[in-house]
Amino acid sequence: MWKQYRRAIETLQALILTGLPFLAINGQSALRFDIPTLKLYVFGSVIWIREFYLILGVALFFLLGIAFVTVIFGRIWCGWLCPQTVLLDLSQSIAQLFGTKKLKKIQIFLLIPLSALVSMTMIWYFVPPAETLKTLFVSTTITVFFLVLWIAVFLELAFLGRRFCTSICPYAMLQNALFDKETLVIEYDVSRDATCMKCDECVRVCPVGIDIKKGLNSACIACAECIDACRVLSEKRGMPPFPNYKGRIVRPKAFWLGGATAAAGTALFLLLWSRPPVDFLVTRDNAPLPSGLNRYSYTIYNNSRQPLALELSSPERVTLIGEHSLLLQPFSSMHGRILIKATSKVEQLHLNISGGGISLNRETVFL
């Protein structure tokens, strides 16, 4: 029965999404966007908001992945992996344990704590779980976000539910544009229509309320509930179910679109891997200072998972006034200023940071 496989995948997905914020790599969350520092922690690496080319790479890989899955597997995301589908299916399964009477009311009641967990999980992807739980009803910001998300998620699931999939979901509309004649869909075998018992079990179990016997429908989420319902009766007559999955997965488009997705993922990995361990930026401050004295602002980014002890220096005959022994923690940045006093005429100034096998030189003007 497809339902058994779908429930197993839905449960696994729920566990992964809920548990991922608790997974720590190098002391940081495996996947989290840190708003105060504008850093995206990605499985042991960090993407800074200033690294826009990497953000574009992530977006390209994500879009190609969506196109690949949709063109080949149709609406498998909607019926098998969409968080809304997962929550509605899991709450329905739990509600059925209490019997069929008042099933809808029990399901709505179950959605209250599930919506709270979803709200909390969404915050965990921005604020570490330990910090969230510690400041939940202490920090006004976190409390407001938690309550607003909780109410919004609950109202959407309890009162809009599957109608969201069939009406306003933007991803559902995108999928319809990407389908081709070989995309995996659930289709009713019209050639055997004369032997169908017309029991309408497939219609009764459909979560979005369509009649698969009337042909392909853009509202279908490919959940296979109709296949399972039909199989229960058709197998007693020694026949396969009338609705079934139809399409061709292995075909040229699958290879070139999958290859493009894999190439984008490989390119993104290489971009992350080839980044320098340290970035060093220097700008001269336009501040009124005595002749022979300039002030500079610098920013140093540590892209590695190791702490770095660096020394700021210059090969010119100048004097550095200010802190020039620097310590950077893993995946951190440091902003500072330093005064430079020249004892002779200097037109071009070179500032260098070195230490831990790293040496970077930047050139700037001296007025």
Secondary structure, DSSP 4 states (H G I P E B T S, - for coil): -HHHHHHHHHHHHHHHHHHGGG-EETTEESEEEETTTTEEEETTEEEETT-HHHHHHHHHHHHHHHHHHHHHHTTHIIIII-HHHHHHHHHHHHHHTT-STTHHHHHHHHHHHHHHHHHHHHHHTTS-HHHHHHHTTT-HHHHHHHHHHHHHHHHIIIIITHHHHHHT-HHHHHHHHH--TTS-EEEE-GGGGGG-----HHHHH-TT---GGG---TT-----HHHHHHHHHHGGGT---SEEEE--SSSHHHHHHHHHHHHHHHHHHHHHHTS-SEEEEEEE------TTEEEEEEEEEE-SSS-EEEEEE-SSSEEEES--EEEE-TT-EEEEEEEEEESS--SEEEEEEEETTEEEEEEEE--
